[in-house]
Each structure stands twice: as C-alpha cells, then as structure tokens.
Amino acid sequence: MTAALGLANVVATPWRSRLIDRFGQLRVLSTLGAAHAASLVALALMPTASLAALVAVGDPRARGGSVSTRCRKK
C-alpha cells in the first residue's frame, strides 16, 4: 500500500505543481482536498463494489476526462 501511494505521488506531483503555478496554491489545494474527501466518502459507500468500479471512481480517464489536458498551457 505504501509503495502504491508513493508511485501515485510521483505520477501526480508534476500535474499538481502545474495547476498550483497556474491557478494558485489555495484554489488548487482546496479543490484537491475536497475531491479527496468526496472520493473517500464514495469508497466508504461502496464496500462491496468490484475493483473495476473502485478504479473508475478514482480515475478521471474512466469518466471521460484527461488530467494532462487540463494542465497544458494555452
């Protein structure tokens, strides 16, 4: 579990940093904190869900979005 968290942090840090540079620390970290809390609530409400459903809750690409396109400068 710790290794998965470490790898996820390595992957997410560049995107998080770009968003903070572009929109400001307070706005980005507040949004990320709220999204994290909402995802924990969603996971708690789905204790018998399949692994695929749990991954879909946490993966923006599964909902039709892309993290990398939100971070690109225009």
N, C-alpha and C positions, 0 to 999 in steps of 0.2 A: 504494500500500500504506500509506503514511504517513497519507494522508487517511482511509482506511478505519479505521485504528487510532484516529485522533483522533475520528472520528464515533462509533465504538463506545464510546470512553471517555466522551464527552459523554452518551450514552444511558445507560450503566451506572452512572455516578457517583452519581446520586440513590438508586438501589436499594442500591448498595454502602454508601452512607452511612447509610441507614435500618437496614440489617442490623447495621452496626457499632454504631450507637446502641442498638439493641435487644438484641444478644447479646454485645457486647464485641469489641474490636479483635483480640485474639489468636485467639479462636474463629473469627471470620469470615475473617480473612486467612489463617489456616492452612487452612481449608476451601477457600477460593478458590485458594490456591496448589496444593493437592493436585489440585483439579479441573482447573486449567490444565495441570499436568504430565500428568495422565491423558489430557487431550484431545490434547496433543502426541504422546503415545505412540500414541493411536488414529489420528491423522492419519499418523504415520510407518508404521503397519502397513497403511495403505490407499493406497498410492501410485497405484494405477490406478482408484480409485473415481471415480464421477461427481460432478459438482458438487453435485447434489441430496443425495447421500449424505454429502458433507462438510458441507453446511449442516445436515443433520439431526443430525450429531454435535455441532455447536456450538449448536444452537437448542433450548432447553428446551421450547418450544411444540410442536416436532416430536415430542417424546417424551411429549406429553400433559400437560405441566406449564405453569405460567404464573409468570413471575418476579414480576409485580406482585401476585399474590395472596399470595405468601409474605412480602411486605413490609408489608402492611396491618396496622394495629394492631387488636386485637380488643377 
